[in-house]
Amino acid sequence: MEKVTLHCCNYMWIHGPHPCHKVRKALDEAGVPYELAHHSKLKSKRDDLRARTGQDVLPAIEFADGHAYRAESRDMAARIAAGKLFES
């Protein structure tokens, strides 16, 4: 299984309904290896995220080949839990 990059905000200490935490928890439970890339809570300061994923919304997952996946966090978590993260 390839390692992915989870682009998330700096508020990962907030658990429960926080979108970034939902996706991180789903990756952990599915055993998907990942590294974290933290970004500002301000969209205007997410130039690196825009350059890497083409958008400024968090969370986002960047794959080793450079393409990115972004959806609502509940949809991202469901896709990860279903084992379909790496399907196109």
PDB file as gemmi writes it, atoms N, CA and C in Angstrom:
CRYST1    1.000    1.000    1.000  90.00  90.00  90.00 P 1                      
ATOM      1  N   MET A   1       0.854  -1.178   0.000  1.00  0.00           N  
ATOM      2  CA  MET A   1       0.000   0.000   0.000  1.00  0.00           C  
ATOM      3  C   MET A   1       0.898   1.238   0.000  1.00  0.00           C  
ATOM      4  N   GLU A   2       0.632   2.142  -0.891  1.00  0.00           N  
ATOM      5  CA  GLU A   2       1.464   3.335  -0.985  1.00  0.00           C  
ATOM      6  C   GLU A   2       1.163   4.317   0.139  1.00  0.00           C  
ATOM      7  N   LYS A   3       2.153   5.107   0.469  1.00  0.00           N  
ATOM      8  CA  LYS A   3       2.005   6.136   1.491  1.00  0.00           C  
ATOM      9  C   LYS A   3       1.374   7.360   0.853  1.00  0.00           C  
ATOM     10  N   VAL A   4       0.445   7.989   1.565  1.00  0.00           N  
ATOM     11  CA  VAL A   4      -0.216   9.192   1.078  1.00  0.00           C  
ATOM     12  C   VAL A   4       0.139  10.353   1.999  1.00  0.00           C  
ATOM     13  N   THR A   5      -0.173  11.548   1.556  1.00  0.00           N  
ATOM     14  CA  THR A   5      -0.003  12.739   2.380  1.00  0.00           C  
ATOM     15  C   THR A   5      -1.387  13.274   2.715  1.00  0.00           C  
ATOM     16  N   LEU A   6      -1.658  13.403   4.004  1.00  0.00           N  
ATOM     17  CA  LEU A   6      -2.921  13.986   4.458  1.00  0.00           C  
ATOM     18  C   LEU A   6      -2.683  15.461   4.720  1.00  0.00           C  
ATOM     19  N   HIS A   7      -3.279  16.293   3.898  1.00  0.00           N  
ATOM     20  CA  HIS A   7      -3.209  17.740   4.084  1.00  0.00           C  
ATOM     21  C   HIS A   7      -4.330  18.118   5.031  1.00  0.00           C  
ATOM     22  N   CYS A   8      -3.957  18.745   6.149  1.00  0.00           N  
ATOM     23  CA  CYS A   8      -4.947  19.068   7.176  1.00  0.00           C  
ATOM     24  C   CYS A   8      -4.606  20.412   7.815  1.00  0.00           C  
ATOM     25  N   CYS A   9      -5.510  20.873   8.672  1.00  0.00           N  
ATOM     26  CA  CYS A   9      -5.295  22.150   9.348  1.00  0.00           C  
ATOM     27  C   CYS A   9      -4.421  21.951  10.581  1.00  0.00           C  
ATOM     28  N   ASN A  10      -4.122  23.038  11.252  1.00  0.00           N  
ATOM     29  CA  ASN A  10      -3.297  22.995  12.451  1.00  0.00           C  
ATOM     30  C   ASN A  10      -4.093  22.650  13.705  1.00  0.00           C  
ATOM     31  N   TYR A  11      -5.354  22.300  13.555  1.00  0.00           N  
ATOM     32  CA  TYR A  11      -6.221  22.039  14.705  1.00  0.00           C  
ATOM     33  C   TYR A  11      -6.529  20.557  14.844  1.00  0.00           C  
ATOM     34  N   MET A  12      -5.544  19.704  14.590  1.00  0.00           N  
ATOM     35  CA  MET A  12      -5.751  18.256  14.674  1.00  0.00           C  
ATOM     36  C   MET A  12      -5.996  17.797  16.103  1.00  0.00           C  
ATOM     37  N   TRP A  13      -5.728  18.625  17.090  1.00  0.00           N  
ATOM     38  CA  TRP A  13      -5.981  18.253  18.479  1.00  0.00           C  
ATOM     39  C   TRP A  13      -7.471  18.258  18.794  1.00  0.00           C  
ATOM     40  N   ILE A  14      -8.279  18.862  17.919  1.00  0.00           N  
ATOM     41  CA  ILE A  14      -9.733  18.848  18.103  1.00  0.00           C  
ATOM     42  C   ILE A  14     -10.239  17.516  17.547  1.00  0.00           C  
ATOM     43  N   HIS A  15     -10.841  16.727  18.394  1.00  0.00           N  
ATOM     44  CA  HIS A  15     -11.336  15.418  17.970  1.00  0.00           C  
ATOM     45  C   HIS A  15     -12.844  15.485  17.731  1.00  0.00           C  
ATOM     46  N   GLY A  16     -13.443  14.340  17.558  1.00  0.00           N  
ATOM     47  CA  GLY A  16     -14.894  14.299  17.358  1.00  0.00           C  
ATOM     48  C   GLY A  16     -15.287  14.658  15.948  1.00  0.00           C  
ATOM     49  N   PRO A  17     -16.113  15.681  15.793  1.00  0.00           N  
ATOM     50  CA  PRO A  17     -16.656  15.979  14.458  1.00  0.00           C  
ATOM     51  C   PRO A  17     -15.726  16.764  13.544  1.00  0.00           C  
ATOM     52  N   HIS A  18     -14.525  17.076  13.989  1.00  0.00           N  
ATOM     53  CA  HIS A  18     -13.617  17.879  13.160  1.00  0.00           C  
ATOM     54  C   HIS A  18     -13.292  17.120  11.876  1.00  0.00           C  
ATOM     55  N   PRO A  19     -13.449  17.753  10.705  1.00  0.00           N  
ATOM     56  CA  PRO A  19     -13.245  17.070   9.421  1.00  0.00           C  
ATOM     57  C   PRO A  19     -11.862  16.434   9.251  1.00  0.00           C  
ATOM     58  N   CYS A  20     -10.821  17.140   9.630  1.00  0.00           N  
ATOM     59  CA  CYS A  20      -9.472  16.582   9.465  1.00  0.00           C  
ATOM     60  C   CYS A  20      -9.284  15.355  10.358  1.00  0.00           C  
ATOM     61  N   HIS A  21      -9.824  15.407  11.556  1.00  0.00           N  
ATOM     62  CA  HIS A  21      -9.707  14.272  12.471  1.00  0.00           C  
ATOM     63  C   HIS A  21     -10.474  13.066  11.941  1.00  0.00           C  
ATOM     64  N   LYS A  22     -11.644  13.286  11.356  1.00  0.00           N  
ATOM     65  CA  LYS A  22     -12.422  12.168  10.794  1.00  0.00           C  
ATOM     66  C   LYS A  22     -11.611  11.396   9.761  1.00  0.00           C  
ATOM     67  N   VAL A  23     -10.968  12.123   8.872  1.00  0.00           N  
ATOM     68  CA  VAL A  23     -10.207  11.484   7.802  1.00  0.00           C  
ATOM     69  C   VAL A  23      -8.951  10.826   8.366  1.00  0.00           C  
ATOM     70  N   ARG A  24      -8.289  11.480   9.296  1.00  0.00           N  
ATOM     71  CA  ARG A  24      -7.096  10.887   9.903  1.00  0.00           C  
ATOM     72  C   ARG A  24      -7.449   9.587  10.636  1.00  0.00           C  
ATOM     73  N   LYS A  25      -8.545   9.601  11.354  1.00  0.00           N  
ATOM     74  CA  LYS A  25      -8.991   8.405  12.083  1.00  0.00           C  
ATOM     75  C   LYS A  25      -9.299   7.276  11.102  1.00  0.00           C  
ATOM     76  N   ALA A  26      -9.944   7.590   9.992  1.00  0.00           N  
ATOM     77  CA  ALA A  26     -10.267   6.572   8.983  1.00  0.00           C  
ATOM     78  C   ALA A  26      -8.988   5.973   8.394  1.00  0.00           C  
ATOM     79  N   LEU A  27      -7.983   6.807   8.130  1.00  0.00           N  
ATOM     80  CA  LEU A  27      -6.702   6.303   7.624  1.00  0.00           C  
ATOM     81  C   LEU A  27      -6.043   5.381   8.649  1.00  0.00           C  
ATOM     82  N   ASP A  28      -6.062   5.800   9.911  1.00  0.00           N  
ATOM     83  CA  ASP A  28      -5.484   4.974  10.978  1.00  0.00           C  
ATOM     84  C   ASP A  28      -6.185   3.619  11.058  1.00  0.00           C  
ATOM     85  N   GLU A  29      -7.517   3.633  11.067  1.00  0.00           N  
ATOM     86  CA  GLU A  29      -8.291   2.398  11.206  1.00  0.00           C  
ATOM     87  C   GLU A  29      -8.107   1.464  10.012  1.00  0.00           C  
ATOM     88  N   ALA A  30      -7.892   2.043   8.837  1.00  0.00           N  
ATOM     89  CA  ALA A  30      -7.703   1.234   7.630  1.00  0.00           C  
ATOM     90  C   ALA A  30      -6.245   0.784   7.459  1.00  0.00           C  
ATOM     91  N   GLY A  31      -5.365   1.310   8.288  1.00  0.00           N  
ATOM     92  CA  GLY A  31      -3.958   0.938   8.197  1.00  0.00           C  
ATOM     93  C   GLY A  31      -3.236   1.539   7.007  1.00  0.00           C  
ATOM     94  N   VAL A  32      -3.738   2.661   6.519  1.00  0.00           N  
ATOM     95  CA  VAL A  32      -3.110   3.334   5.378  1.00  0.00           C  
ATOM     96  C   VAL A  32      -1.952   4.188   5.896  1.00  0.00           C  
ATOM     97  N   PRO A  33      -0.732   3.960   5.417  1.00  0.00           N  
ATOM     98  CA  PRO A  33       0.393   4.793   5.861  1.00  0.00           C  
ATOM     99  C   PRO A  33       0.278   6.201   5.275  1.00  0.00           C  
ATOM    100  N   TYR A  34       0.556   7.182   6.128  1.00  0.00           N  
ATOM    101  CA  TYR A  34       0.434   8.574   5.666  1.00  0.00           C  
ATOM    102  C   TYR A  34       1.397   9.461   6.429  1.00  0.00           C  
ATOM    103  N   GLU A  35       1.636  10.609   5.853  1.00  0.00           N  
ATOM    104  CA  GLU A  35       2.361  11.664   6.543  1.00  0.00           C  
ATOM    105  C   GLU A  35       1.442  12.868   6.582  1.00  0.00           C  
ATOM    106  N   LEU A  36       1.631  13.715   7.575  1.00  0.00           N  
ATOM    107  CA  LEU A  36       0.793  14.896   7.724  1.00  0.00           C  
ATOM    108  C   LEU A  36       1.466  16.116   7.133  1.00  0.00           C  
ATOM    109  N   ALA A  37       0.680  16.941   6.479  1.00  0.00           N  
ATOM    110  CA  ALA A  37       1.133  18.240   6.000  1.00  0.00           C  
ATOM    111  C   ALA A  37       0.136  19.253   6.549  1.00  0.00           C  
ATOM    112  N   HIS A  38       0.579  20.033   7.529  1.00  0.00           N  
ATOM    113  CA  HIS A  38      -0.310  21.003   8.181  1.00  0.00           C  
ATOM    114  C   HIS A  38      -0.350  22.307   7.386  1.00  0.00           C  
ATOM    115  N   HIS A  39      -1.535  22.904   7.365  1.00  0.00           N  
ATOM    116  CA  HIS A  39      -1.742  24.161   6.653  1.00  0.00           C  
ATOM    117  C   HIS A  39      -2.498  25.136   7.547  1.00  0.00           C  
ATOM    118  N   SER A  40      -2.424  26.391   7.212  1.00  0.00           N  
ATOM    119  CA  SER A  40      -3.089  27.445   7.962  1.00  0.00           C  
ATOM    120  C   SER A  40      -4.604  27.276   7.923  1.00  0.00           C  
ATOM    121  N   LYS A  41      -5.260  27.765   8.964  1.00  0.00           N  
ATOM    122  CA  LYS A  41      -6.724  27.748   8.950  1.00  0.00           C  
ATOM    123  C   LYS A  41      -7.268  28.783   7.961  1.00  0.00           C  
ATOM    124  N   LEU A  42      -6.435  29.727   7.553  1.00  0.00           N  
ATOM    125  CA  LEU A  42      -6.841  30.760   6.608  1.00  0.00           C  
ATOM    126  C   LEU A  42      -6.598  30.294   5.173  1.00  0.00           C  
ATOM    127  N   LYS A  43      -7.653  30.253   4.377  1.00  0.00           N  
ATOM    128  CA  LYS A  43      -7.517  29.812   2.986  1.00  0.00           C  
ATOM    129  C   LYS A  43      -6.540  30.679   2.202  1.00  0.00           C  
ATOM    130  N   SER A  44      -6.482  31.949   2.526  1.00  0.00           N  
ATOM    131  CA  SER A  44      -5.597  32.860   1.799  1.00  0.00           C  
ATOM    132  C   SER A  44      -4.119  32.538   2.023  1.00  0.00           C  
ATOM    133  N   LYS A  45      -3.805  31.726   3.028  1.00  0.00           N  
ATOM    134  CA  LYS A  45      -2.412  31.377   3.323  1.00  0.00           C  
ATOM    135  C   LYS A  45      -2.102  29.931   2.959  1.00  0.00           C  
ATOM    136  N   ARG A  46      -2.878  29.362   2.060  1.00  0.00           N  
ATOM    137  CA  ARG A  46      -2.682  27.968   1.660  1.00  0.00           C  
ATOM    138  C   ARG A  46      -2.119  27.841   0.242  1.00  0.00           C  
ATOM    139  N   ASP A  47      -1.157  28.672  -0.092  1.00  0.00           N  
ATOM    140  CA  ASP A  47      -0.565  28.654  -1.434  1.00  0.00           C  
ATOM    141  C   ASP A  47       0.055  27.293  -1.756  1.00  0.00           C  
ATOM    142  N   ASP A  48       0.753  26.702  -0.783  1.00  0.00           N  
ATOM    143  CA  ASP A  48       1.387  25.399  -1.004  1.00  0.00           C  
ATOM    144  C   ASP A  48       0.333  24.327  -1.279  1.00  0.00           C  
ATOM    145  N   LEU A  49      -0.751  24.367  -0.547  1.00  0.00           N  
ATOM    146  CA  LEU A  49      -1.834  23.401  -0.765  1.00  0.00           C  
ATOM    147  C   LEU A  49      -2.414  23.561  -2.165  1.00  0.00           C  
ATOM    148  N   ARG A  50      -2.676  24.791  -2.577  1.00  0.00           N  
ATOM    149  CA  ARG A  50      -3.207  25.046  -3.924  1.00  0.00           C  
ATOM    150  C   ARG A  50      -2.249  24.540  -4.991  1.00  0.00           C  
ATOM    151  N   ALA A  51      -0.967  24.744  -4.777  1.00  0.00           N  
ATOM    152  CA  ALA A  51       0.030  24.308  -5.751  1.00  0.00           C  
ATOM    153  C   ALA A  51       0.083  22.785  -5.850  1.00  0.00           C  
ATOM    154  N   ARG A  52      -0.114  22.105  -4.747  1.00  0.00           N  
ATOM    155  CA  ARG A  52       0.017  20.645  -4.733  1.00  0.00           C  
ATOM    156  C   ARG A  52      -1.269  19.914  -5.082  1.00  0.00           C  
ATOM    157  N   THR A  53      -2.437  20.489  -4.705  1.00  0.00           N  
ATOM    158  CA  THR A  53      -3.706  19.774  -4.911  1.00  0.00           C  
ATOM    159  C   THR A  53      -4.669  20.494  -5.848  1.00  0.00           C  
ATOM    160  N   GLY A  54      -4.389  21.746  -6.160  1.00  0.00           N  
ATOM    161  CA  GLY A  54      -5.273  22.502  -7.039  1.00  0.00           C  
ATOM    162  C   GLY A  54      -6.469  23.116  -6.334  1.00  0.00           C  
ATOM    163  N   GLN A  55      -6.485  23.074  -5.007  1.00  0.00           N  
ATOM    164  CA  GLN A  55      -7.594  23.645  -4.253  1.00  0.00           C  
ATOM    165  C   GLN A  55      -7.099  24.140  -2.904  1.00  0.00           C  
ATOM    166  N   ASP A  56      -8.002  24.810  -2.166  1.00  0.00           N  
ATOM    167  CA  ASP A  56      -7.585  25.331  -0.864  1.00  0.00           C  
ATOM    168  C   ASP A  56      -8.475  24.831   0.268  1.00  0.00           C  
ATOM    169  N   VAL A  57      -9.189  23.744   0.053  1.00  0.00           N  
ATOM    170  CA  VAL A  57     -10.089  23.197   1.058  1.00  0.00           C  
ATOM    171  C   VAL A  57      -9.443  21.980   1.722  1.00  0.00           C  
ATOM    172  N   LEU A  58      -9.594  21.891   3.030  1.00  0.00           N  
ATOM    173  CA  LEU A  58      -9.051  20.784   3.816  1.00  0.00           C  
ATOM    174  C   LEU A  58     -10.179  19.927   4.380  1.00  0.00           C  
ATOM    175  N   PRO A  59      -9.925  18.671   4.643  1.00  0.00           N  
ATOM    176  CA  PRO A  59      -8.725  17.909   4.371  1.00  0.00           C  
ATOM    177  C   PRO A  59      -8.654  17.485   2.904  1.00  0.00           C  
ATOM    178  N   ALA A  60      -7.454  17.123   2.496  1.00  0.00           N  
ATOM    179  CA  ALA A  60      -7.218  16.602   1.151  1.00  0.00           C  
ATOM    180  C   ALA A  60      -6.144  15.523   1.256  1.00  0.00           C  
ATOM    181  N   ILE A  61      -6.199  14.568   0.351  1.00  0.00           N  
ATOM    182  CA  ILE A  61      -5.208  13.501   0.326  1.00  0.00           C  
ATOM    183  C   ILE A  61      -4.444  13.598  -0.984  1.00  0.00           C  
ATOM    184  N   GLU A  62      -3.125  13.597  -0.866  1.00  0.00           N  
ATOM    185  CA  GLU A  62      -2.258  13.627  -2.042  1.00  0.00           C  
ATOM    186  C   GLU A  62      -1.582  12.264  -2.164  1.00  0.00           C  
ATOM    187  N   PHE A  63      -1.648  11.681  -3.342  1.00  0.00           N  
ATOM    188  CA  PHE A  63      -1.065  10.372  -3.588  1.00  0.00           C  
ATOM    189  C   PHE A  63       0.374  10.515  -4.071  1.00  0.00           C  
ATOM    190  N   ALA A  64       1.117   9.420  -4.039  1.00  0.00           N  
ATOM    191  CA  ALA A  64       2.532   9.428  -4.413  1.00  0.00           C  
ATOM    192  C   ALA A  64       2.755   9.913  -5.841  1.00  0.00           C  
ATOM    193  N   ASP A  65       1.788   9.650  -6.731  1.00  0.00           N  
ATOM    194  CA  ASP A  65       1.953  10.077  -8.123  1.00  0.00           C  
ATOM    195  C   ASP A  65       1.602  11.548  -8.341  1.00  0.00           C  
ATOM    196  N   GLY A  66       1.198  12.247  -7.262  1.00  0.00           N  
ATOM    197  CA  GLY A  66       0.930  13.675  -7.356  1.00  0.00           C  
ATOM    198  C   GLY A  66      -0.521  14.069  -7.488  1.00  0.00           C  
ATOM    199  N   HIS A  67      -1.422  13.111  -7.787  1.00  0.00           N  
ATOM    200  CA  HIS A  67      -2.820  13.514  -7.887  1.00  0.00           C  
ATOM    201  C   HIS A  67      -3.428  13.596  -6.492  1.00  0.00           C  
ATOM    202  N   ALA A  68      -4.516  14.338  -6.375  1.00  0.00           N  
ATOM    203  CA  ALA A  68      -5.126  14.593  -5.077  1.00  0.00           C  
ATOM    204  C   ALA A  68      -6.586  14.166  -5.074  1.00  0.00           C  
ATOM    205  N   TYR A  69      -7.073  13.877  -3.873  1.00  0.00           N  
ATOM    206  CA  TYR A  69      -8.472  13.512  -3.664  1.00  0.00           C  
ATOM    207  C   TYR A  69      -9.041  14.414  -2.588  1.00  0.00           C  
ATOM    208  N   ARG A  70     -10.189  15.008  -2.872  1.00  0.00           N  
ATOM    209  CA  ARG A  70     -10.867  15.886  -1.925  1.00  0.00           C  
ATOM    210  C   ARG A  70     -12.361  15.689  -2.079  1.00  0.00           C  
ATOM    211  N   ALA A  71     -13.045  15.505  -0.954  1.00  0.00           N  
ATOM    212  CA  ALA A  71     -14.509  15.415  -0.901  1.00  0.00           C  
ATOM    213  C   ALA A  71     -14.902  15.845   0.506  1.00  0.00           C  
ATOM    214  N   GLU A  72     -16.174  15.807   0.820  1.00  0.00           N  
ATOM    215  CA  GLU A  72     -16.600  16.071   2.192  1.00  0.00           C  
ATOM    216  C   GLU A  72     -15.954  15.019   3.086  1.00  0.00           C  
ATOM    217  N   SER A  73     -15.602  15.387   4.300  1.00  0.00           N  
ATOM    218  CA  SER A  73     -14.848  14.476   5.173  1.00  0.00           C  
ATOM    219  C   SER A  73     -15.594  13.174   5.428  1.00  0.00           C  
ATOM    220  N   ARG A  74     -16.910  13.213   5.559  1.00  0.00           N  
ATOM    221  CA  ARG A  74     -17.669  11.971   5.791  1.00  0.00           C  
ATOM    222  C   ARG A  74     -17.574  11.051   4.576  1.00  0.00           C  
ATOM    223  N   ASP A  75     -17.561  11.621   3.377  1.00  0.00           N  
ATOM    224  CA  ASP A  75     -17.430  10.827   2.158  1.00  0.00           C  
ATOM    225  C   ASP A  75     -16.015  10.276   2.023  1.00  0.00           C  
ATOM    226  N   MET A  76     -15.031  11.083   2.392  1.00  0.00           N  
ATOM    227  CA  MET A  76     -13.644  10.615   2.354  1.00  0.00           C  
ATOM    228  C   MET A  76     -13.459   9.459   3.334  1.00  0.00           C  
ATOM    229  N   ALA A  77     -13.982   9.608   4.556  1.00  0.00           N  
ATOM    230  CA  ALA A  77     -13.851   8.560   5.571  1.00  0.00           C  
ATOM    231  C   ALA A  77     -14.558   7.279   5.130  1.00  0.00           C  
ATOM    232  N   ALA A  78     -15.717   7.408   4.514  1.00  0.00           N  
ATOM    233  CA  ALA A  78     -16.454   6.231   4.041  1.00  0.00           C  
ATOM    234  C   ALA A  78     -15.683   5.514   2.932  1.00  0.00           C  
ATOM    235  N   ARG A  79     -15.100   6.274   2.021  1.00  0.00           N  
ATOM    236  CA  ARG A  79     -14.319   5.671   0.928  1.00  0.00           C  
ATOM    237  C   ARG A  79     -13.094   4.938   1.477  1.00  0.00           C  
ATOM    238  N   ILE A  80     -12.446   5.539   2.453  1.00  0.00           N  
ATOM    239  CA  ILE A  80     -11.275   4.903   3.070  1.00  0.00           C  
ATOM    240  C   ILE A  80     -11.700   3.622   3.778  1.00  0.00           C  
ATOM    241  N   ALA A  81     -12.776   3.686   4.564  1.00  0.00           N  
ATOM    242  CA  ALA A  81     -13.264   2.531   5.312  1.00  0.00           C  
ATOM    243  C   ALA A  81     -13.684   1.393   4.390  1.00  0.00           C  
ATOM    244  N   ALA A  82     -14.186   1.734   3.222  1.00  0.00           N  
ATOM    245  CA  ALA A  82     -14.623   0.722   2.248  1.00  0.00           C  
ATOM    246  C   ALA A  82     -13.447   0.119   1.468  1.00  0.00           C  
ATOM    247  N   GLY A  83     -12.244   0.634   1.712  1.00  0.00           N  
ATOM    248  CA  GLY A  83     -11.063   0.107   1.029  1.00  0.00           C  
ATOM    249  C   GLY A  83     -10.945   0.587  -0.404  1.00  0.00           C  
ATOM    250  N   LYS A  84     -11.578   1.719  -0.724  1.00  0.00           N  
ATOM    251  CA  LYS A  84     -11.595   2.207  -2.097  1.00  0.00           C  
ATOM    252  C   LYS A  84     -10.769   3.484  -2.307  1.00  0.00           C  
ATOM    253  N   LEU A  85      -9.914   3.803  -1.346  1.00  0.00           N  
ATOM    254  CA  LEU A  85      -9.137   5.046  -1.446  1.00  0.00           C  
ATOM    255  C   LEU A  85      -8.276   5.077  -2.702  1.00  0.00           C  
ATOM    256  N   PHE A  86      -7.700   3.942  -3.072  1.00  0.00           N  
ATOM    257  CA  PHE A  86      -6.752   3.930  -4.183  1.00  0.00           C  
ATOM    258  C   PHE A  86      -7.405   3.633  -5.522  1.00  0.00           C  
ATOM    259  N   GLU A  87      -8.742   3.552  -5.557  1.00  0.00           N  
ATOM    260  CA  GLU A  87      -9.449   3.362  -6.832  1.00  0.00           C  
ATOM    261  C   GLU A  87      -9.642   4.717  -7.497  1.00  0.00           C  
ATOM    262  N   SER A  88      -9.518   4.772  -8.786  1.00  0.00           N  
ATOM    263  CA  SER A  88      -9.657   6.031  -9.522  1.00  0.00           C  
ATOM    264  C   SER A  88     -11.081   6.512  -9.513  1.00  0.00           C  
TER     265      SER A  88                                                      
END                                                                             
